[in-house]
Amino acid sequence: MLRHAIAPSARYTKASNDVVRHPRLNSDAKILLLYVQGLPGDAKCKPLSELARKMGIKGRAYQKAKGQLVEHGYVHERRSQGEGGRWLTEQLVANSPLTSEQAGLLLREAVPTGAVTAAVTATVPPPSTQFPTVGEPTPRVAGGYEPVEDHSDKTTAHPPTEPERATVSTSGPTPQTITADPAQLARAERVLLSLRHTRRELFLGVREARTLAAEAVKWLERGLSESDLRHALLAERPQDGVRSAVGFLRYRLIQKLPEPPVQHQPYERPPLPELVECAGPGESHAFRPLFGESECPSCCRAAAHTEPEPIPWRERIAGINGTPTALPTEA
């Protein structure tokens, strides 16, 4: 193969070989990532889907490319509720893989670094609005956000679980918090944190795993092992991938919870029979009959081993022949 390459002196984008030669990213994902990386600063406020349409990547092709970028840590999204109840979606595109914790830190600080390629903010209107107003909520997101506050509880459409409500409630802990075994909660949290080693899209933070541990501990309390719990959470991978690791695992923990084990009644021994006096020979003594017998086992065994008196041979022969026994004559 012959190769002729002239290095451009202007209007070029530096691309890492890790991205260009990535075995699990298709061509659409690579082109989209490189296109966003080379955008000027004023064009990075547009949603990733709009940028993909300019490149001719639409529909399923865009969803597949975005899913691969999300799965391998190049794209991260976070939803937050701004003023007036309007939901905002913040997108972070990086030219190197980032974990969820690293991406969350960058989104909270909103400071571009060398690893960040683009931070795109898209407005998601309420269900009653047909056409979103692009550009108006952007100043509120960038200038009115306070890094001290943590709005991670508002980024998911799922309602908070019982342990989360117990942490903010002033009425006291819930019964689930009281009865949960700390050792079981630690086991469940360890299983949830280990899922990222098998599937990167199920990466959980410590706080997220601690929240889901209240649902996962129910599996351990019903007799399942840690291996069984891990297999149930990793089985049947969705075709479209996992959009939210917390929502996906919470749904699976609740919907696939096995039935509680059957409680067997303890065996009750029948009452002992009353003592009765033995009718056998010898000294008077008592025993407990099992089947209504009148003699004790010792007397029954003694009677069974008693040998009868031997019958003379003349009487035995007479009994066989049916003749009377002849008495011997006196000498």
Secondary structure, 3 states (H helix, E strand, C coil): CCCCCCCCCCCCCCCCHHHHCCCCCCHHHHHHHHHHHCCCHHHCCCCHHHHHHHCCCCHHHHHHHHHHHHHCCCEEEEEEECHHHCEEEEEEEECCCCCHHHHHHHHHHCCCCCCEEEEEEEEECCCCCCCCCCCCCHHHHHHCCCCCCCCHHHCCCCCCCHHHHHHHCCCCCCHHHHHCCHHHHHHHHHHHHHHHHCCHHHCCCHHHHHHHHHHHHHHHHCCCCHHHHHHHHHCCCCCCCCCCHHHHHHHHHHHCCCCCCCCCCCCCCCCCCCCEECCCCCCCCEECCCCCCCCCHHHHHHHHCCCCCCCCHHHHHHHHHCCCCCCCCCC
